Amino acid sequence: MYNILVRESGRKGETMHYLDNSATTPVLPEAAEAAVHAMREAFGNPSSQHRLGNRAAAMLKESRACVAQAMGAQPGEVYFNSGGTEGINTAVFGVCRKNFRRGKHIITTAVEHSATLNSLKKLEGEGFSVTRLQPDVDGHIPLGRLEEALREDTILLTCMLVNNEVGACMPVGEMGRLLKRRCPHALFHIDAVQGFFRVPLTPAKWGCDLMSVSGHKVGAPKGIGAFYMKKGVALPPLLYGGGQENGFRPGTEPMPNIAALAAACRVRAAAFAGDCEHVRGLCAYLKAQVAEAFPWAVQNGVNDVPHVVSLSFPGCKSEVMLRILEQEEVYVSAGSACAKGHESHVLRAMGLPKERIDSALRVSFAPHNTRADVDAFIAAARKGAAMLRR
């Protein structure tokens, strides 16, 4: 599928082993082609009342239907935006602006993306109350902790579908049913950025009112995402302008990125079952190789999806290991890309000791990866461990 992961400078032609797909993915060739077509051939403004505009509008309609199907939604429930951060902000601030008279209590988890955590910090400064549910040692949120946190003035529950650092799946179906039973007026937002094309999205079954996804996690360019808002739910927009996206997200639609997202969804949907099986095999192979080569290493959390594996190599500082691996053209991360070198709040919330947090590496797969990538990671990690664990 991908034939682009080669070194661009230095040792010419050396294969790049990219295992940081939870941070971002390479753009699929089909997505790049769709973007170029929209830029060069179908460049009309969808709002223009002429033939080129009509062609662009038709492309927009077709793309929305495609993305909606991937999200388990109806086309009229999907709005294009810039990505996960905008979607999360739209949900969090939109719900609080609309329903603050009903209450000012919000529930989230302690392992959310910084877009959620920082948005809620802002709202706390404005008088809202936030309960952050703590995970267990595996990275899951026990349902009983949500039940204890619910209050009469709860207006929003927002949580991840799949944790971006350890791959733990949250019990969103049970959470949604509990929320609607105890607080029927409250809205439920799911950050599905890491779950998109890792697990089937079924927002209606989960009792989900709002959901965010991001294109660059699935082979589309950065800067494009989609937001699900259940029919009948009406939030105020973050931005004001023209009537695009039914007035909910104004601004001329970025058709190259939208077309690219739709193309990526088509590719990933057609290969979904096979891709998941392939990644599951790679995950099992990685764990077997790590157990053999590093019997003293430990996995952090339980990766319910095989795409994300967090491993700690005690005695090997993460930032040093990253540099050693990079010298061997192996690319992983220490945790969330948005953390930018700070200690993982996810692993800390799980109660892990500092030695494990400071030595954690996240390996994250996509369909383009192979066993050769795993072998390269093991070989580079052996080199790093030999240098650091003397």
Phi, psi and omega in degrees: 000310178256133175228044189232359187272074177233155181295136182265345180209168179081236182286098189302135173081359181290137182289136175267134180251093187265112182233041180234043188285347173285339176282311175191164179239154172298148179288130177297142177305320180296324179290319178297319179296319179296321179294316179297318179299317180293328180283323189261325187249321184244059190268006182295159175276125182303341180270351181287139184265058174211183189299316180295321177295320179295323177296316179296320179296321178295319177297319179298316180297315180296318180296319180297318179298320181295312181292321179300318179298319179295332181268000182069035186230175172268150182306323181289353179259002186244132181233132179279142177213198185270350179144194187298318182298316178294320179299315179298314178297319178301316181291307186296308183286327179296314179297316183291325177291326184279320193245018184297336179287338177282331182167170181228030181252130181236141176243134175217195176239163180281358185244022182285167174294155182299334178298323177285309185299318182286327175298318182288328173299318178300316181291328175299324177292345179258010175102002177277154179252133184237128172255125180252109182289132181273140179278167169275184186294342179271353181097002179272157175258110178299134184299328180299331180289326174292317181300320179292332185276339184295138180224167179297331182263014177289126180244347184208136166241124178230127180207163176288154167275311179232128179290136187283349181255323183240355176076014179287134176269135177273148182282065190295327178297311178294322179296316180297317180294319179295316180300313184291332179285319184271324183227073187298339179276345183285151179254151184241117176250135177244126171276100184259020184303314181275350178268345184298118183061021166253323174224154176296136178266124181225070186300325181295320179291334182273357186070027184274134178262329187218143181208142183240139172224163182228137186288325188285356174273352186231020176099008173261169179291165171289151177097010177223137177208184179217148184235126177264128173229114185304142178305131181100342175268130182230103177263154172288147180286160172282325185244156178231138182183232180281195186263013182299152182053043181056031179079357184276328178221082186289167184115142180304129185297132178282079190301323177301316180290322179295315178298322178294319178298316179298318179296317178298320179297320179298314181297312184291325179293318182295330185251013191304307184298314180295321179297317180296319178295320179297314180293324178299320177294320178296320180297314179297320179295317178301312183297321179294318181292321178296316180300324180284315185277329185225072183298344180270351178285161183219143176275142178259122179074182178245114182278097179294330170257140184284355185286341185231124178228124176256125183233139174249138178240081185309135183095352182239103180300135184304311185296329178286317178299322179300319180292322179294315179297319180299324178297336178263014180063034175246126186240113173229192177221171176269348182169214180297136178298331182286348180285334176051051174091352179283156179302140183294119176288337179291308181295326177294317179295332178284354176082020182283149179292156185301324181300322179287322179296317184286348181243018185279140172233139177253121174257123181229127187264158167223169184301337183284346184289156181225175176297331178299326177294318178296316179300319179295320177298314181299315181297317180291322178293324175301316180298315180296316180296322179297327180282324190263337182253054181278000000 
